[in-house]
């Protein structure tokens, strides 16, 4: 396994194994969107000062607004966990995954996330952030996938954590339809980095193929999903099989 994300991004030890074939807004466009939406109210409030409203009151209103925005962004993770009914694993239910998560987190140089399970049908996994990051696997995935497939799914989730993609995706969720694409595209670039961690692309391709794609509000947080936040599974699998 590779020891840290810096080595993966450097290009010296991980070749360029393909690019996503779906266009998404660039970082600059996404940043301007955040400023345009969340920055509008503070700028509007500043116009109250020339109108005779006390500057301290305006500052307090801006501070309260910023706290409300931060709280709304932060709650997206807990809302996603609640929506899927995430729960702690029963005795031995996640035994095969716990050691994998610890080892992968150590290899990537990040704190190990909490590991939960959901009884939603069909194999898949979700990664979200509350006080810390949380990886949620479906019971179908935990019980049916091989060890190498489990390692590939978990590594993919942790690669997204290490690249701050999860936090960006939750910011996009807080913005509603206007935040679409803010977390970037989950696709071949993530898969290539994951293959660099596990050194076994076929397991990741198999995991993507076997997972049941998710849709809906929290689709951006899932490992395999349909919609603008994810590259098509067929594209991801094709790139991995070419490695």
C-alpha positions as CSV (number, residue, x, y, z in Angstrom):
1,X,0.0,0.0,0.0
2,X,1.1,3.6,-0.5
3,X,2.0,5.4,2.6
4,X,0.4,8.8,2.1
5,X,-1.7,10.8,-0.3
6,X,1.2,13.2,-1.1
7,X,3.0,10.4,-2.8
8,X,-0.1,9.5,-4.8
9,X,-0.7,13.1,-6.0
10,X,3.0,13.7,-6.8
11,X,2.8,11.5,-10.0
12,X,6.2,9.9,-9.2
13,X,4.8,6.6,-7.9
14,X,1.3,6.6,-9.5
15,X,0.8,6.9,-13.2
16,X,-1.9,8.8,-15.0
17,X,-4.4,5.9,-15.6
18,X,-7.2,7.8,-17.1
19,X,-9.4,10.8,-16.7
20,X,-13.1,11.3,-16.0
21,X,-15.2,11.7,-19.1
22,X,-17.9,13.8,-17.6
23,X,-17.3,17.6,-17.3
24,X,-17.9,19.2,-14.0
25,X,-17.6,22.9,-12.8
26,X,-14.0,23.8,-12.1
27,X,-12.8,24.9,-8.7
28,X,-12.9,28.5,-9.6
29,X,-16.5,28.3,-10.8
30,X,-17.6,26.4,-7.7
31,X,-15.8,28.9,-5.4
32,X,-17.6,31.8,-7.1
33,X,-20.9,30.0,-6.6
34,X,-20.3,29.6,-2.9
35,X,-19.4,33.3,-2.5
36,X,-22.4,34.4,-4.6
37,X,-24.9,32.4,-2.6
38,X,-23.5,32.5,1.0
39,X,-21.8,35.9,0.7
40,X,-24.9,37.7,-0.5
41,X,-26.5,38.2,2.9
42,X,-23.5,39.7,4.7
43,X,-22.8,42.1,1.8
44,X,-26.5,43.1,2.0
45,X,-26.3,43.6,5.7
46,X,-23.4,46.0,5.3
47,X,-25.6,48.4,3.5
48,X,-27.5,48.9,6.8
49,X,-24.6,50.8,8.3
50,X,-25.0,53.9,6.0
51,X,-28.7,53.6,6.7
52,X,-28.1,54.4,10.4
53,X,-28.1,50.9,11.9
54,X,-25.4,50.5,14.6
55,X,-22.3,48.8,13.2
56,X,-22.1,46.5,16.3
57,X,-25.7,45.3,15.5
58,X,-24.8,44.7,11.9
59,X,-21.6,42.8,12.9
60,X,-23.7,40.7,15.3
61,X,-26.2,39.9,12.6
62,X,-23.4,38.9,10.2
63,X,-21.9,36.7,12.9
64,X,-25.2,35.0,13.6
65,X,-25.7,34.4,9.9
66,X,-22.3,32.8,9.5
67,X,-22.9,30.6,12.5
68,X,-26.2,29.5,11.0
69,X,-24.6,28.7,7.6
70,X,-21.9,26.7,9.3
71,X,-24.4,24.8,11.4
72,X,-26.5,24.0,8.3
73,X,-23.5,22.7,6.4
74,X,-22.4,20.6,9.4
75,X,-25.8,19.0,9.9
76,X,-25.8,17.5,6.4
77,X,-23.7,14.6,7.5
78,X,-25.9,13.6,10.4
79,X,-28.9,14.1,8.2
80,X,-27.5,11.6,5.6
81,X,-26.7,9.1,8.4
82,X,-30.2,9.4,9.8
83,X,-31.7,9.0,6.3
84,X,-30.0,5.7,5.7
85,X,-30.6,4.4,9.3
86,X,-26.9,4.1,10.1
87,X,-26.3,2.0,13.2
88,X,-23.3,0.4,15.0
89,X,-22.5,-3.1,13.9
90,X,-23.9,-6.0,15.8
91,X,-21.5,-8.5,17.4
92,X,-19.0,-9.6,14.8
93,X,-21.0,-7.9,11.9
94,X,-18.2,-5.6,10.9
95,X,-15.2,-7.6,12.2
96,X,-13.8,-8.1,8.7
97,X,-13.9,-4.3,8.0
98,X,-12.6,-2.9,11.3
99,X,-9.0,-3.9,10.8
100,X,-9.1,-2.9,7.1
101,X,-10.3,0.6,8.1
102,X,-7.5,1.0,10.7
103,X,-4.8,-0.1,8.3
104,X,-6.0,2.0,5.4
105,X,-6.3,5.1,7.6
106,X,-2.8,4.6,8.9
107,X,-1.5,4.2,5.3
108,X,-3.2,7.4,4.2
109,X,-2.1,9.4,7.3
110,X,-5.6,10.3,8.4
111,X,-7.6,9.5,11.6
112,X,-9.6,6.3,11.2
113,X,-13.3,7.1,10.6
114,X,-16.1,5.6,12.6
115,X,-17.6,2.5,11.0
116,X,-21.4,2.0,10.9
117,X,-23.8,-0.2,9.0
118,X,-27.2,0.3,7.3
119,X,-29.9,-2.3,6.5
120,X,-30.7,-0.5,3.2
121,X,-31.0,-3.2,0.5
122,X,-28.2,-3.7,-2.0
123,X,-24.4,-3.5,-1.6
124,X,-22.9,0.0,-1.4
125,X,-21.1,2.3,1.0
126,X,-21.5,6.0,2.1
127,X,-19.0,8.3,3.7
128,X,-20.1,11.4,5.6
129,X,-18.8,13.9,8.1
130,X,-20.3,14.8,11.6
131,X,-17.8,15.5,14.4
132,X,-15.4,13.2,12.5
133,X,-15.8,11.2,9.3
134,X,-18.0,8.1,9.2
135,X,-18.1,5.3,6.7
136,X,-21.4,3.4,6.4
137,X,-21.6,0.1,4.6
138,X,-24.8,-1.8,3.8
139,X,-25.2,-5.1,5.5
140,X,-25.3,-6.7,2.0
141,X,-21.9,-5.4,1.2
142,X,-20.4,-6.4,4.6
143,X,-21.7,-9.9,4.3
144,X,-21.2,-10.7,0.6
145,X,-18.1,-9.0,-0.6
146,X,-14.6,-10.6,-0.6
147,X,-11.8,-9.2,1.5
148,X,-10.2,-7.6,-1.5
149,X,-13.5,-6.0,-2.6
150,X,-14.1,-4.7,0.9
151,X,-10.6,-3.2,1.0
152,X,-11.2,-1.5,-2.3
153,X,-14.5,0.1,-1.2
154,X,-13.1,1.3,2.1
155,X,-9.9,2.6,0.5
156,X,-12.1,4.6,-2.0
157,X,-14.1,6.1,0.9
158,X,-10.9,7.1,2.7
159,X,-9.3,8.5,-0.4
160,X,-12.3,10.8,-0.6
161,X,-11.9,11.8,3.0
162,X,-8.2,12.5,2.6
163,X,-8.8,14.7,-0.4
164,X,-11.6,16.8,1.5
165,X,-14.1,15.7,-1.2
166,X,-16.6,14.7,1.4
167,X,-16.6,18.1,3.2
168,X,-17.0,19.8,-0.2
169,X,-19.9,17.4,-1.1
170,X,-21.7,18.3,2.1
171,X,-21.2,22.0,1.4
172,X,-22.9,21.3,-1.9
173,X,-25.7,19.5,-0.2
174,X,-26.3,22.5,2.0
175,X,-26.7,24.7,-1.1
176,X,-29.4,22.5,-2.6
177,X,-29.6,22.3,-6.4
178,X,-27.2,25.3,-6.7
179,X,-24.5,23.2,-5.0
180,X,-24.5,20.4,-7.6
181,X,-21.0,19.4,-8.5
182,X,-19.4,21.4,-5.6
183,X,-17.8,18.2,-4.3
184,X,-16.3,17.4,-7.7
185,X,-17.0,14.2,-9.7
186,X,-16.7,10.8,-8.0
187,X,-15.2,8.7,-10.7
188,X,-12.0,7.6,-12.4
189,X,-9.7,10.0,-10.7
190,X,-10.8,8.7,-7.3
191,X,-10.6,5.1,-8.6
192,X,-7.1,5.5,-9.9
193,X,-5.9,6.9,-6.5
194,X,-7.7,4.0,-4.8
195,X,-6.0,1.5,-7.1
196,X,-2.7,3.1,-6.1
197,X,-3.5,2.4,-2.5
198,X,-4.7,-1.2,-2.8
199,X,-2.5,-2.1,-5.8
200,X,-5.3,-4.4,-7.1
201,X,-7.6,-2.6,-9.6
202,X,-9.7,-5.7,-10.4
203,X,-11.2,-5.8,-6.9
204,X,-12.3,-2.2,-7.2
205,X,-13.8,-2.8,-10.7
206,X,-15.7,-5.8,-9.3
207,X,-16.9,-3.8,-6.3
208,X,-18.3,-1.1,-8.5
209,X,-20.0,-3.6,-10.8
210,X,-21.6,-5.4,-7.9
211,X,-22.9,-2.3,-6.0
212,X,-26.4,-1.1,-6.4
213,X,-26.3,2.6,-7.5
214,X,-28.0,5.1,-5.2
215,X,-30.1,8.1,-6.2
216,X,-31.6,11.1,-4.4
217,X,-30.6,13.9,-2.2
218,X,-27.5,12.2,-0.6
219,X,-26.3,10.4,-3.7
220,X,-23.1,12.5,-3.7
221,X,-21.9,10.7,-0.6
222,X,-22.3,7.2,-1.9
223,X,-19.5,5.0,-3.4
224,X,-21.6,4.2,-6.5
225,X,-24.5,6.5,-7.5
226,X,-26.4,7.7,-10.5
227,X,-26.5,11.4,-11.4
228,X,-24.3,14.4,-12.0
229,X,-22.1,13.7,-8.9
230,X,-20.7,10.4,-10.2
231,X,-19.2,9.2,-13.4
232,X,-21.1,6.3,-15.0
233,X,-20.2,2.9,-13.5
234,X,-19.4,1.6,-17.0
235,X,-16.8,4.3,-17.5
236,X,-15.2,3.7,-14.1
237,X,-15.0,-0.1,-14.7
238,X,-13.6,0.4,-18.2
239,X,-10.8,2.6,-16.9
240,X,-9.9,0.2,-14.1
241,X,-9.8,-2.8,-16.5
242,X,-7.4,-0.9,-18.7
243,X,-4.9,-0.4,-15.8
